Amino acid sequence: MKEDNRHRKTQDVPECRSRVYLYILLLLLIGGVGYIRAQGLPTNRYFTHGERVDYDLYFKWGILMPKAGLATLSIKDSKYEGNSSWHYRLLFRTSGMMEKVFKMRDTIDCHFSYDDARLLFSSKRTNEGDYYLIDNLSFSYNEGNVSVRSHRYNLKTTKIDTILTAQGRMFDMLGATMYLRALDWDKMSYGDTFPFLIAIGRDLVNVSYRYSGQQIVERGDAKYRTRHFYIDIIDEAFTQNKEAAEVWIGDDQNHLPIKIRAKLKIGAAEVYYNSSYNLRYPLDCRVVFPKR
């Protein structure tokens, strides 16, 4: 029994560590493709083929807040199992001091059906040098019920192969980001909440967005008009579940994340919009003031 426990602890350390970073990626990429009706999403509302957005990630320990990573989110026309699809991709890598402490390369690929943008398949590949893991999620739908085959493996063995089921909204880590950007702000009131589930390995994690009104975010020589949301996440990676994180979404037709702040057991994380390309609409939420 002792040997089994030691083995389990050794295996769980990188998985738990990756889980924290995956939540940061989730918080980074709160964004999406359209207004959600059940699980489907009308396409082409907030994005277009070739859209790309870059972000900078920082970690805060006390008064220190070094740059810790870079992330790119992109979307394009593609194919999945012979049918047209939207291919949504996240590329993430650590940088600076974090490269020496915890080097990480993460790629998440999602395919959504082209007509109604239902999440069909997700593949996450985690590469931490001596630790490599693949998580595949295959989604199916039946009258409001969602079933997901969760298959986790490395180059040597299968770690998880199970079925997760739920009613209502259930996504993968990146697909969940399709939700907040998709909400209709004209129909929201202060305090409105928007719950859903995220499939991770054997678990279904409860997450909820809570609207708290309009705010201004300052970054360098620019100011951004934003909509502010709290994020409640029920998971051991966070020191607190209620208001575990905050996100500021640009108040224009693109609905891009501008800033994210997360409180973690290992400190805190902050994410900032850096640049974007091929957006469907002008980034009108950004107001630049000339330097004096």
N, C-alpha and C positions, 0 to 999 in steps of 0.2 A: 504493500500500500504506500509506503514512504517513497518508493521509487516512482510510482505512478504520480504522486502528488508533486514531486520535484520536477518530473517531466512536464506535467501540466502547467506548472508555474513558469517554467522556462519558455514554453511555447506561447503563453499568454502575454508575456511582456511586450514583444514587438507588436502583437495584435492590438493590445490596449493602446500602445503608443501611437500606432497608425490611426486608431479610432479617433483620438484627439485631433490629429491633423485632418482627418476626413471631415470632422465637424467644422473645422476652420474653412475647409474648401466649400462646404455647404453654405456657411455664412457668407463666404466671399461671393458666391454665385447665385444669390437670391434673384432670380430673373426668369423670364419665360416667354412663351410664344402666343398666348391668347387667353381669352376668358374660359375658365374650366366649366364644362357642363358634364356632371358625373365624372368620368375619367377622360373624356375627349376634349380636345382643344381646337377651336377653329383656327386654321393656320393663317400666316401672313398678316397678323395684326400688328405685332410689335417688332418683327425682325424680317430679314431678307437673306437670300443666299449670299454667302461670303462675309457675313458680319463677324467681326473680331473685336474683343475687348481685352485689354491688358490691365493687370492689377499688381500692386505692391503689398506685401505682407510684412508686418512688424510684430515682434514680441516684446512685451513689457515686463521687466523685473525691477521693481522699485522705481528709481528715477531713470533707469536705462531703458531705451526702446530701440534696439538695433534692427536693421532690416533683416528679415529672415527668409523671404521667399518671393518668387515671381509666379504669376499664374496667367494663363491665356484661355479665354473661352471663345469658341468659334462654332458656327453653324453653316451647313451647306446641304444642297440637294444630294441624295445618295440612293442606294438600293439596299434592301434587306430581304433576304430569301426571295429574290427575284422581283420584288415589288418596290415601287418608289417610296422613299422615306426621307425624313429629316435626320441628318447626322449631327448630333450635338456633342462637342468634345471639350474636355478640360485637360490642359497640360499644366502641371505644377512641378516646381523644383525649388529646393532650399537654396539659399545664397548667403554670402557673408559669413558671419560667425557661426550661424546655424549649420553650415556645411561641415564644420569641424566637430560640432556637437552631435548632430543627427542629420546625416545626409539622406535625402529622400527625393525620389522621382515618382510622380504619380500620374497616371493617365486614366481617364474615365471616358468611355464612348457610349452614347445612348442612341438608339434608333426609335423614332416616333413614326407612326403611320402618317402618310402624306396628307390624306383628306381630313381626318379629325384629330391628328396628332396624339394618338394614344401611345403610351410608352410600351414598346414591344420587347426591347432587349437592352441590357446594360452590362458592360464589361469593365471592371476596374483592375488595373495592373499596378501593384505596389512594388517598387524596387528600392530597397534600402541597403544596397551593396551585398551584404551576406544574407539578406532576407528578401525573398521574392514570393509574391502571392498573387493569385488571380481569383477574382470574385465575379461570377457570371449570374445574372438574374434574368429569367425568361418569364414574361407576363402574359396572362390570359384573362379574359373577361366574360362574365355571364350574369346578366340581369342585376347589375349593381354589385356583384361579388367579384373580388379580384384574387387570383391565384398566382403565386410566384414560385418557380423552382429556383432555389438558391444552391449554387454549386461553387464551393470554394476549394481550391487545390493549389499545390505548388508543383515543381518539376518532378517530385518524387511520389507524392501521395495525395489522395482526396481528404480534405479536412472536414467538409460539410457537404451533404447532398440531401436536401429536405424540401418540403413544400410548405409555404406560408400562405394563409388565407385570411381575408378580412372583407368587410363591407365598406363602401365609401372610397375615399381617396387613399391610395397607397402608391408610393414611388420608391425609386432607388435614391442614393445620395444626391446625384446630380439632377435626376428627373424632378426631385422635390423643388429644385430651384425654378422650375417652370411655373410655380404656383403664385408666389407673391407678385411678381412682375405682371402677372396676368389679371390681377384683380381690377374690378371696375371702381375707380376711386370716386366717381360721381355718385355711387350708391352706398358709400361707406360713411359711417358716423364714428366719432371718437369712442374708443373702447370696444369696437367690433372685433370679434375673434374668428380665426379661420384655422381649424384643426385638420390634421392629416397624420398618416403613418409613414415611416421610412423603414424599408426592409434592409437589414444589415446582418449577414450571416444567418444565425438561427433566430434573430430577434426582430421584433417590430417595435420601433421607438416612437413614442408619442411626441408630436411637435405641434405648436400652435403659434400663429402670428397674431399680434394684437396692435391695432391701429391707434396712434396717439397724436395725429395731426401733422401740420406743416412746420418745417424747421429750415434754417439756413446753415449750411456747412461751409466753412472756410478752409481752403487748401492752397497754400502758396499765394499767388497773385489773383486767385479766382474765388468766387463765391458760387455756391450751388443752391438752387431752390429744391427742396426735397420733401418727401413724405416719410415720416418716421414710424417705425414699427418696433415693438418689443417681440422677442422670440422666447417662448417657453419650451424647454427641451428636458424631457424626463430621462436622464441618463447619468451614470456615475462619473462621466468625464468632467462634469461641471460641479463647481462648488455650490451652486444654487440652481434650482430648476426653473423657478419663476424669474423672468427677465434675465435668463442666462446670457442673452445677447441682445444687441440692438442693430438695426439696419436703417440706413437712410437711402431712399430710392429717388433718383432724379425726377423732378416734377415737370416732365414733358412727355411727348408721345413715345419715347423709347423705353421709359421705365427702367433705366439702368441703375444698378447699385453704385452709390458714390462713396459710402463709408460704411464699415461694419466694425463693431466692437464686441468682443466676447470675453467673458470671465471664465478662466479655466483653473483647474487644480494646480497646474504648473505655472500659473501667472495669468497674463491676459494677452489677447491678440487684437490687433487693429489692422484693417484692410482698407486701402484707398484706391480709388479709380486713378489710372495713369493715362491711358489713351484708348482710342477706338477708331475703327475703320469700317467703311461700307455700312454705316447705320442706315436704317430705313428713313429716319427723320433727322433733321438738324438737332444738335445737342443744345436745345434752347434753355435748359435749366442752368447752364453755365453762364455766369456773368463775370467778365474779365475787366478789371480796372487798370488803367495805364499806370506804369511805375513812375514814381515821383523822382 
